[in-house]
Amino acid sequence: MINSVGLHARPAAFFVKTAQEYTSDIIIECNNKSADGKSLLDILTLGAVKGTTIKIITNGIDEDESIKKLVAIIEAGLGEEG
């Protein structure tokens, strides 16, 4: 994560909103936990702080498009300044 405070409510909500645009299943893995990438509550339980590495797994008909978009928004700071 590049956000100064990690994947807290506002950037997590931005991630979820983007993930929900796709039909593919989206899973985030972090700190030996996994979360539904379309569930704000699930994502918040990961405890992803700045510098944490996350893994995004997509599965479905638009998986390639969804992973590219999700990686791009993370690299751009999830709607916040880094």
URJOCOR-V261372 format. One line per field, one symbol per residue. psi: psi as a letter, one per 40 degrees, with the letter a starting at -180 (. if undefined). A space follows every 50 residues. Layout:
psi: ???
This chain:
psi: heideagadddddddddddeeieihhhhhhffiiiheehdddddedfhih ehhihhhihadfdddddddddddddeefeii.
